[in-house]
Amino acid sequence: MQATRIKELLNSDKTGFEVKINGWVRTKRVSKGFSFFEINDGSCLSNIQVVAEEDVPGYREIIEIGTGSSISVKGDLIDSPGKGQKYEIKAKEIVIYGKADPETYPLQKKRHSFEFLRDIAHLRARTNTFGAVFRLRNALSYAIHSFFQERGFVYIHTPIITGNDCEGAGQMFRVTTIDENAKEQVLTEADDFFGKRTALTVSGQLEGELLATALGNVYTFGPTFRAENSNTSRHLSEFWMVEPEMAFARLEDDIKLAEDFLKYIFKYCLDKCMEDMEFFDLRIKKGVIANLEDIVKSDFITVTYTEAVKILENSGEKFEFPVHWGVDLQSEHERYLTENEFKKPVILIDYPKEIKAFYMKNNDDNKTVRAMDVLVPGIGEIIGGSEREDNLDVLMQRMSELGLNPEDYWWYLDIRKFGSVPHAGFGLGFERTVQFVSGMQNIRDVIPFPRTPKSADF
């Protein structure tokens, strides 16, 4: 008999039929002549109660199992007389797959700190909080693919190992087979596995641009890496990025895509994950549902960087980081614009070129670039994007200003020689999006096995 997921059973509109479930024991209560078990299989936040009477085969062994044990239950789905639960299962047969020693099992019936749970990341998905987080992560992943597939974008896979630093920050993990401690021989980069210096990628954007000039609209969704020695609640060393790229597109097309994209994935979470979203709203951060609902129904407002700086300078607010034209806006500035000034999502455009990447298209003033950041209430920036520079001469000049070697980007420059087209795209940090939707305060708690400085367990 095929096992049924608990989520499916709890959504059933009838009882009185035989079912089978597999899962892990959350709680156990033994009474005279019968016992109650709360079982969860990870399909939803709710447990289902199993009632086992003493005539169930192997009853004596069954009542000895503890929290965390894995079992299979066959029985009848019946209406539950207990409060707070719709159905329960009256067991006919229980099979024990794996016992968990109650003396050493780390997850007891109490609230554990998130710091403690990071130390047992192999088990934390069994808790209510992390089960909800990882189901939300799954739903957002599905929504992202659905959004782009429904619009004819081609899903591409860009390299994880690269010879180029897309963002120019230099904080990259080197990939090498050279033993730098070997004293017997002196090896150069030409002797390395790839014959050159390589590292883990910080972005798939540059390669995405290449494929957009052949396939039209593309997107990549995969892991990226940054060797930034930061232990803040907002940084990971390994994280996932969503990066669409559109050929024959301008900044205005990029802005529309970003707004439609955010509204789509947030609405999907509200439609498909309401039980988990209600848990986040109750237990993690009050107001996360209302915030998403407001974003979905809002018309985003577009403001230039110059206009935003004037608003901030005239606000009367005492910011930790002073504001003047030319500075990179901080989270406190972005949140003031979305939460105090406009009270809705804001798209900032036309940033000073000195604070943006080399590949962004110059405006006619030669002071600003056709860049855009999407800011939302609660965190500030959630998307960063731009129209890309498609003019070879302008791009070469910009690279020269920044001291970049054109030979390292010969293939990227070639696209500007052979059928160059206007194109635009953006990047969305996936973990920060999960963090925003769930209300979780630390980014380490929205990825199953976080990679951070001095931490690469599991």
Solvent accessible surface area in square Angstrom, and as a share of the most:
residue,aa,sasa,rsa
1,M,118,0.52
2,Q,157,0.70
3,A,29,0.22
4,T,32,0.19
5,R,128,0.47
6,I,0,0.00
7,K,97,0.41
8,E,113,0.51
9,L,4,0.02
10,L,36,0.18
11,N,110,0.56
12,S,21,0.13
13,D,132,0.68
14,K,131,0.56
15,T,43,0.25
16,G,64,0.61
17,F,69,0.29
18,E,74,0.33
19,V,4,0.02
20,K,44,0.19
21,I,0,0.00
22,N,65,0.33
23,G,3,0.03
24,W,102,0.36
25,V,2,0.01
26,R,50,0.18
27,T,34,0.20
28,K,74,0.31
29,R,139,0.51
30,V,74,0.43
31,S,39,0.25
32,K,196,0.83
33,G,26,0.25
34,F,75,0.31
35,S,0,0.00
36,F,39,0.16
37,F,1,0.00
38,E,43,0.19
39,I,1,0.00
40,N,9,0.05
41,D,9,0.04
42,G,38,0.36
43,S,16,0.10
44,C,8,0.05
45,L,32,0.16
46,S,41,0.26
47,N,47,0.24
48,I,2,0.01
49,Q,20,0.09
50,V,0,0.00
51,V,19,0.11
52,A,0,0.00
53,E,69,0.31
54,E,99,0.45
55,D,116,0.60
56,V,8,0.04
57,P,95,0.60
58,G,50,0.48
59,Y,14,0.05
60,R,166,0.61
61,E,89,0.40
62,I,3,0.02
63,I,20,0.10
64,E,128,0.57
65,I,2,0.01
66,G,7,0.07
67,T,40,0.23
68,G,7,0.06
69,S,0,0.00
70,S,24,0.15
71,I,2,0.01
72,S,5,0.03
73,V,0,0.00
74,K,57,0.24
75,G,0,0.00
76,D,41,0.21
77,L,0,0.00
78,I,56,0.28
79,D,96,0.50
80,S,18,0.11
81,P,125,0.79
82,G,33,0.32
83,K,201,0.85
84,G,92,0.89
85,Q,54,0.24
86,K,114,0.48
87,Y,9,0.04
88,E,12,0.05
89,I,0,0.00
90,K,92,0.39
91,A,9,0.07
92,K,98,0.41
93,E,77,0.34
94,I,14,0.07
95,V,62,0.36
96,I,39,0.20
97,Y,144,0.55
98,G,30,0.29
99,K,130,0.55
100,A,17,0.14
101,D,75,0.39
102,P,78,0.49
103,E,151,0.68
104,T,102,0.59
105,Y,24,0.09
106,P,44,0.28
107,L,15,0.07
108,Q,80,0.36
109,K,175,0.74
110,K,135,0.57
111,R,186,0.68
112,H,36,0.16
113,S,59,0.38
114,F,61,0.25
115,E,107,0.48
116,F,80,0.33
117,L,6,0.03
118,R,50,0.18
119,D,105,0.55
120,I,21,0.11
121,A,6,0.04
122,H,114,0.51
123,L,25,0.13
124,R,0,0.00
125,A,53,0.41
126,R,81,0.29
127,T,25,0.14
128,N,69,0.35
129,T,17,0.10
130,F,0,0.00
131,G,11,0.11
132,A,0,0.00
133,V,0,0.00
134,F,38,0.16
135,R,44,0.16
136,L,0,0.00
137,R,30,0.11
138,N,103,0.53
139,A,8,0.06
140,L,0,0.00
141,S,30,0.19
142,Y,134,0.51
143,A,0,0.00
144,I,0,0.00
145,H,54,0.24
146,S,21,0.14
147,F,0,0.00
148,F,0,0.00
149,Q,95,0.42
150,E,115,0.52
151,R,102,0.37
152,G,57,0.55
153,F,10,0.04
154,V,63,0.36
155,Y,74,0.28
156,I,11,0.06
157,H,147,0.66
158,T,27,0.15
159,P,62,0.39
160,I,78,0.40
161,I,69,0.35
162,T,13,0.08
163,G,35,0.33
164,N,17,0.09
165,D,23,0.12
166,C,5,0.03
167,E,69,0.31
168,G,51,0.49
169,A,53,0.41
170,G,59,0.57
171,Q,71,0.32
172,M,40,0.18
173,F,73,0.31
174,R,79,0.29
175,V,40,0.23
176,T,51,0.29
177,T,95,0.56
178,I,26,0.13
179,D,87,0.45
180,E,127,0.57
181,N,131,0.67
182,A,33,0.26
183,K,191,0.81
184,E,159,0.71
185,Q,105,0.47
186,V,143,0.82
187,L,71,0.35
188,T,81,0.47
189,E,74,0.33
190,A,78,0.61
191,D,84,0.43
192,D,10,0.05
193,F,147,0.61
194,F,99,0.41
195,G,39,0.37
196,K,102,0.43
197,R,128,0.47
198,T,9,0.05
199,A,12,0.09
200,L,42,0.21
201,T,8,0.05
202,V,7,0.04
203,S,8,0.05
204,G,3,0.03
205,Q,11,0.05
206,L,4,0.02
207,E,31,0.14
208,G,4,0.04
209,E,0,0.00
210,L,41,0.20
211,L,69,0.34
212,A,1,0.01
213,T,46,0.27
214,A,83,0.65
215,L,90,0.45
216,G,25,0.24
217,N,49,0.25
218,V,1,0.00
219,Y,0,0.00
220,T,9,0.05
221,F,13,0.05
222,G,15,0.15
223,P,34,0.21
224,T,5,0.03
225,F,25,0.11
226,R,49,0.18
227,A,40,0.31
228,E,52,0.23
229,N,133,0.68
230,S,16,0.11
231,N,100,0.51
232,T,65,0.38
233,S,48,0.31
234,R,93,0.34
235,H,53,0.24
236,L,16,0.08
237,S,12,0.08
238,E,50,0.23
239,F,35,0.15
240,W,83,0.29
241,M,33,0.15
242,V,0,0.00
243,E,17,0.07
244,P,0,0.00
245,E,4,0.02
246,M,16,0.07
247,A,10,0.08
248,F,159,0.66
249,A,4,0.03
250,R,110,0.40
251,L,4,0.02
252,E,105,0.47
253,D,65,0.34
254,D,0,0.00
255,I,27,0.13
256,K,133,0.56
257,L,16,0.08
258,A,0,0.00
259,E,33,0.15
260,D,48,0.25
261,F,0,0.00
262,L,0,0.00
263,K,41,0.17
264,Y,54,0.21
265,I,0,0.00
266,F,0,0.00
267,K,103,0.44
268,Y,44,0.17
269,C,0,0.00
270,L,20,0.10
271,D,87,0.45
272,K,122,0.52
273,C,13,0.08
274,M,67,0.30
275,E,69,0.31
276,D,10,0.05
277,M,0,0.00
278,E,94,0.42
279,F,25,0.10
280,F,0,0.00
281,D,18,0.09
282,L,137,0.68
283,R,128,0.47
284,I,37,0.19
285,K,84,0.35
286,K,172,0.73
287,G,29,0.28
288,V,8,0.04
289,I,27,0.14
290,A,52,0.41
291,N,37,0.19
292,L,1,0.01
293,E,78,0.35
294,D,69,0.36
295,I,1,0.01
296,V,36,0.21
297,K,154,0.65
298,S,19,0.12
299,D,106,0.55
300,F,20,0.08
301,I,57,0.29
302,T,64,0.37
303,V,9,0.05
304,T,37,0.22
305,Y,0,0.00
306,T,52,0.31
307,E,87,0.39
308,A,0,0.00
309,V,3,0.02
310,K,117,0.50
311,I,42,0.21
312,L,4,0.02
313,E,93,0.42
314,N,126,0.65
315,S,31,0.20
316,G,72,0.70
317,E,91,0.41
318,K,204,0.87
319,F,40,0.17
320,E,140,0.63
321,F,96,0.40
322,P,107,0.67
323,V,23,0.13
324,H,100,0.45
325,W,96,0.34
326,G,27,0.26
327,V,34,0.19
328,D,76,0.39
329,L,13,0.06
330,Q,66,0.29
331,S,45,0.29
332,E,54,0.24
333,H,1,0.00
334,E,14,0.06
335,R,94,0.34
336,Y,30,0.11
337,L,0,0.00
338,T,0,0.00
339,E,60,0.27
340,N,82,0.42
341,E,77,0.35
342,F,48,0.20
343,K,151,0.64
344,K,64,0.27
345,P,1,0.01
346,V,0,0.00
347,I,1,0.01
348,L,0,0.00
349,I,27,0.13
350,D,33,0.17
351,Y,3,0.01
352,P,2,0.01
353,K,21,0.09
354,E,124,0.55
355,I,48,0.24
356,K,39,0.17
357,A,18,0.14
358,F,7,0.03
359,Y,9,0.03
360,M,20,0.09
361,K,37,0.16
362,N,32,0.16
363,N,27,0.14
364,D,156,0.81
365,D,76,0.40
366,N,86,0.44
367,K,118,0.50
368,T,10,0.06
369,V,2,0.01
370,R,51,0.19
371,A,0,0.00
372,M,0,0.00
373,D,9,0.05
374,V,0,0.00
375,L,0,0.00
376,V,0,0.00
377,P,23,0.14
378,G,15,0.14
379,I,34,0.17
380,G,0,0.00
381,E,70,0.31
382,I,11,0.05
383,I,1,0.00
384,G,24,0.23
385,G,3,0.03
386,S,0,0.00
387,E,0,0.00
388,R,6,0.02
389,E,5,0.02
390,D,28,0.14
391,N,69,0.35
392,L,44,0.22
393,D,112,0.58
394,V,54,0.31
395,L,0,0.00
396,M,74,0.33
397,Q,105,0.47
398,R,19,0.07
399,M,0,0.00
400,S,79,0.51
401,E,87,0.39
402,L,84,0.42
403,G,67,0.65
404,L,40,0.20
405,N,72,0.37
406,P,51,0.32
407,E,134,0.60
408,D,72,0.37
409,Y,11,0.04
410,W,160,0.56
411,W,53,0.18
412,Y,0,0.00
413,L,10,0.05
414,D,36,0.19
415,I,37,0.19
416,R,13,0.05
417,K,116,0.49
418,F,142,0.59
419,G,63,0.60
420,S,42,0.27
421,V,21,0.12
422,P,34,0.21
423,H,2,0.01
424,A,0,0.00
425,G,0,0.00
426,F,3,0.01
427,G,14,0.14
428,L,0,0.00
429,G,19,0.19
430,F,3,0.01
431,E,2,0.01
432,R,80,0.29
433,T,0,0.00
434,V,0,0.00
435,Q,23,0.10
436,F,16,0.07
437,V,0,0.00
438,S,0,0.00
439,G,4,0.04
440,M,3,0.02
441,Q,123,0.55
442,N,27,0.14
443,I,5,0.03
444,R,27,0.10
445,D,1,0.00
446,V,0,0.00
447,I,12,0.06
448,P,44,0.28
449,F,91,0.38
450,P,17,0.11
451,R,63,0.23
452,T,13,0.07
453,P,29,0.18
454,K,208,0.88
455,S,44,0.29
456,A,74,0.57
457,D,93,0.48
458,F,108,0.45
